[in-house]
Amino acid sequence: MSEVEQASAPDPEAVERAIEALLFAAAGPLSAADLARRLPEGADIAAGVGALRARYAGRGVTLAEVAGRWRFQTAPDLAWLMSEERSEPRRLSRAAQEILAIIAYHQPVTRAEMEQIRGVQTSRGSLDVLLELGLARMRGRRRSPGRPVTYGTTDAFLEHYGLASLADLPGMAEMKAAGLLDLNMPADFALPDPSRPPEDEDPLDDGDQPEFHQDFLGDGE
């Protein structure tokens, strides 16, 4: 390089600082061509990038090459500091909410009774989710042919909805005010009383366990 070229070439430290500023401000990695378009003509991009890599070696932030482009990123051994655990609330599907409401008011209730009340077949997965979340449980067996399993709510259900007991479930007046019941209900209509003692239910047999459609509670093996 001639003395004239040396005199006109951008200062290496200034190029290094400019590259540093561009990479910090960029929304994504920048290529050598991207940097060259922003820097004065004749800037030695390779030398500036090399100097930055050496400067940031061993620091909390390093200069890394990704697919032929450059970016600053957290040092690999410190990546764990950036991780965050969050509890994502799980939303119940409309079907699961309907089934839970039926269980809450009609317990002890069988799967067949749920389907009769809803008028559609009960999705096994929807009931599985309620059992998995601990909002519903197997209560016993109905004293009828086949001895079907009955379902009821749990203490976790009361805690989730802020109820002291099943007697605190919304009554007819509250449900009408919320628009959940037709204002012109038949005169003899009454909400089921889930707090009543069951008269046609036997305790579960030893070994009765929920049969999940999917293994929600397994260990992943």
C-alpha positions in Angstrom: 0.0 0.0 0.0 1.4 3.4 -1.0 1.8 6.3 1.4 -1.2 8.0 -0.3 -3.4 5.0 0.1 -2.3 4.6 3.8 -3.2 8.2 4.4 -6.6 7.9 2.8 -7.5 4.5 4.4 -10.0 4.7 7.3 -8.4 4.4 10.8 -8.5 0.7 11.9 -9.7 1.7 15.4 -12.5 3.8 13.9 -13.5 0.9 11.7 -13.5 -1.4 14.6 -15.7 1.0 16.6 -18.1 1.5 13.7 -18.5 -2.3 13.2 -19.1 -2.7 16.9 -21.8 0.0 16.8 -23.5 -1.5 13.7 -23.6 -5.0 15.1 -25.0 -3.9 18.5 -27.7 -1.9 16.8 -28.7 -4.4 14.1 -31.8 -6.5 14.4 -30.1 -9.5 13.0 -26.6 -10.8 11.9 -24.8 -8.6 9.3 -22.5 -9.8 6.5 -19.3 -8.2 5.4 -21.2 -6.7 2.5 -23.8 -5.2 4.9 -21.0 -3.7 6.9 -19.1 -2.4 3.9 -22.2 -0.5 2.6 -22.3 1.5 5.9 -18.6 2.1 6.3 -16.2 4.4 4.4 -14.8 3.1 1.2 -11.6 1.1 1.8 -12.4 0.1 5.3 -10.8 -3.2 6.2 -13.8 -5.2 7.3 -12.0 -8.4 8.0 -9.4 -6.7 10.2 -12.1 -4.9 12.1 -14.1 -8.0 12.7 -11.0 -9.9 13.7 -10.0 -7.2 16.2 -13.5 -7.3 17.7 -13.5 -11.1 18.1 -10.2 -10.8 20.0 -11.5 -8.0 22.1 -14.6 -9.9 23.1 -13.0 -13.3 23.6 -13.8 -14.6 27.0 -16.3 -11.9 27.8 -20.0 -12.3 28.7 -20.9 -11.2 25.1 -19.0 -12.7 22.2 -18.8 -12.0 18.4 -20.1 -15.1 16.6 -20.3 -16.0 12.9 -23.7 -17.4 11.9 -24.2 -18.5 8.3 -21.5 -16.1 7.0 -22.9 -13.2 9.0 -21.8 -11.7 12.3 -23.6 -10.9 15.5 -23.1 -10.4 19.2 -24.5 -13.1 21.4 -24.3 -14.3 25.0 -21.3 -16.4 25.7 -22.3 -20.1 25.5 -21.3 -20.9 29.0 -23.7 -18.1 30.3 -26.7 -19.1 28.3 -28.3 -20.6 31.4 -28.7 -17.1 32.8 -31.1 -16.1 30.0 -33.4 -19.0 30.6 -36.7 -18.5 32.4 -39.3 -20.9 33.6 -42.9 -19.9 33.2 -46.2 -21.5 34.2 -48.5 -21.3 31.2 -52.1 -21.4 32.2 -53.9 -24.2 30.5 -57.2 -23.3 29.0 -60.1 -25.8 29.0 -61.9 -26.5 25.8 -65.5 -25.6 25.6 -66.4 -29.3 25.7 -64.3 -29.8 28.9 -65.9 -26.7 30.5 -69.4 -28.1 29.8 -68.4 -31.5 31.1 -67.0 -30.0 34.3 -70.2 -28.0 34.8 -72.2 -31.1 34.5 -70.0 -33.0 36.9 -70.2 -30.1 39.4 -74.0 -29.9 39.5 -75.0 -33.5 38.8 -72.4 -35.5 40.8 -72.2 -38.3 41.2 -72.7 -38.6 37.4 -71.7 -41.3 34.9 -70.3 -40.8 31.5 -73.6 -42.0 29.9 -75.5 -39.4 32.0 -73.1 -36.7 30.8 -73.8 -37.6 27.2 -77.5 -37.6 27.8 -77.4 -34.1 29.4 -75.2 -32.6 26.7 -76.9 -34.4 23.9 -73.6 -35.3 22.3 -71.0 -38.0 22.9 -68.5 -37.2 25.6 -65.0 -36.9 24.2 -62.7 -39.2 26.2 -59.9 -36.7 25.9 -62.0 -33.9 27.5 -62.7 -36.0 30.6 -59.1 -37.1 30.7 -57.9 -33.5 30.9 -60.2 -32.8 33.9 -58.9 -35.9 35.6 -55.3 -35.0 34.8 -55.7 -31.5 36.2 -57.3 -32.8 39.3 -60.6 -30.9 38.8 -62.6 -34.1 38.6 -62.2 -37.6 40.1 -63.7 -41.1 40.0 -66.1 -41.2 42.9 -67.6 -44.7 43.0 -69.8 -47.0 41.0 -73.5 -46.7 40.3 -75.8 -49.4 41.6 -77.1 -50.2 38.2 -76.4 -52.8 35.5 -72.8 -52.7 34.6 -71.9 -50.7 37.7 -70.6 -47.7 35.7 -68.1 -45.4 37.3 -69.4 -42.1 38.7 -67.5 -38.9 38.6 -67.4 -35.9 40.9 -65.3 -32.7 41.6 -62.3 -32.4 43.9 -61.0 -30.1 46.5 -58.8 -28.6 43.8 -61.9 -27.7 41.9 -63.2 -25.7 44.9 -59.8 -24.0 45.4 -59.6 -23.1 41.7 -63.0 -21.5 41.6 -62.8 -20.0 45.2 -65.7 -22.0 46.6 -65.9 -23.0 50.3 -68.1 -26.0 49.4 -70.3 -27.3 46.6 -73.2 -25.4 48.3 -71.6 -22.2 47.1 -72.0 -23.0 43.4 -74.0 -20.3 41.6 -77.7 -20.8 42.1 -80.6 -20.3 39.6 -80.9 -16.5 40.2 -77.2 -16.0 39.7 -77.1 -18.1 36.6 -80.1 -16.2 35.1 -78.4 -12.9 35.9 -75.3 -14.0 34.1 -77.3 -15.1 31.1 -76.6 -18.7 31.5 -80.2 -19.7 31.9 -83.3 -18.8 30.0 -85.4 -16.3 32.0 -88.6 -18.3 31.0 -87.6 -21.5 32.6 -90.4 -24.1 33.5 -91.9 -23.5 36.9 -90.8 -26.9 38.1 -87.2 -26.5 37.0 -84.6 -26.8 39.7 -80.9 -26.9 39.7 -79.4 -30.2 40.9 -78.0 -30.2 44.5 -74.5 -31.7 44.3 -74.1 -31.4 48.1 -76.8 -34.1 48.7 -75.5 -37.5 49.9 -75.5 -40.1 47.1 -78.1 -42.8 47.5 -77.2 -45.1 44.7 -73.4 -45.2 44.7 -71.0 -47.7 46.0 -67.3 -46.9 46.9 -64.7 -47.6 44.3 -63.2 -51.1 44.2 -59.6 -51.7 45.1 -57.5 -51.1 42.0 -59.9 -48.8 40.3 -57.8 -46.2 38.5 -58.6 -43.6 35.8 -58.1 -45.0 32.3 -56.6 -42.1 30.4 -57.0 -42.0 26.6 -53.5 -40.5 26.7 -50.8 -41.1 29.3 -50.8 -37.6 30.8 -49.2 -38.7 34.0 -46.6 -41.2 32.7 -42.9 -40.7 33.1 -42.4 -40.3 29.4 -40.8 -43.7 28.9 
